[in-house]
């Protein structure tokens, strides 16, 4: 082999070795870059989380509602960081600031305590027979009129024999300007008769019947009253037993806070009376004669 051919062959071998080394080095370079990128992403994720915490505490970013678990060993996107921090911050606020519940004033609470005692005294016989229960609920004082004492099964008409007890309740509430919510409740047994197709209709009809009585018979102003029908969905006892179902078939009279004169739609809409500038005008013929308001004294037991 000539010297020139041997030199060319050696150069070719050197070129092949250099090319293989180049490929190996290039592969190693990409491996290093990939590893560095993963580390950088994790660092960026941690940094993003820290920045997100700071900005949300300053109120810059809106609070999201979703929450996903954090694993800082993997890259964390900005959206994921926002959702994570929002969920944690919301949970923390929930622990610090519990949901506000309506509360009565000190004077109202004391008056309701006095009212409860008066009701229990006036309804002692019905309470003893488990026809009425007087309790304190989340919204106020609750007088439960159980079906066994006040309604026939499947009927919204109050029994004539129960009007005496209902009158005692109405007279005790008449002069106290509390708002009153009447709630109808049933057990979980389906109902279908000529009047009502389901428990929703029955519970609502019983509530509105008592509202009508309070307005028409006892002179309650309508803005004090409201009616609701809950069917079987707010039980106070287990429907698995006859005793539990009997407690659930009831109408609750819920005594709420006092009505505010400033918020009363009737009082707010009534303009002030103009000052008198002369003798009063004579009443027109056939004008209705005003009748005095009935006394708030509780009628004796047995008198509707």
Buried (B, 14 or more C-beta within 10 A) or exposed (E): EEEEEEEEEEEEEEEEEEEEEEEEEEEEEEEEEEEEEEEEBBEBBBEBBEEBBEEBEEEEBEBBEEBEEBEEEEBBEEEBBBBBBBBBBEEEEEEEEEEEEEEBEEEBBEBBEEBBEEBEEBBEEBBEEEBBBBEEEEBBBBBBBBBBBBBEEBBBEBBEEBBBBBBBBBBBBBEBBBBBBBBBBBBBEEBEEEEBEEBBBBBBBBBBBBBEBBBEEBEBEEEBBBBBBBBBEBBBBEBEEEEBBBBBBBBBBBBBBBBEEEEBEEEEEEEEEEEEEEEEEEEEEEEEEEEEEEEEEBBEBEEB
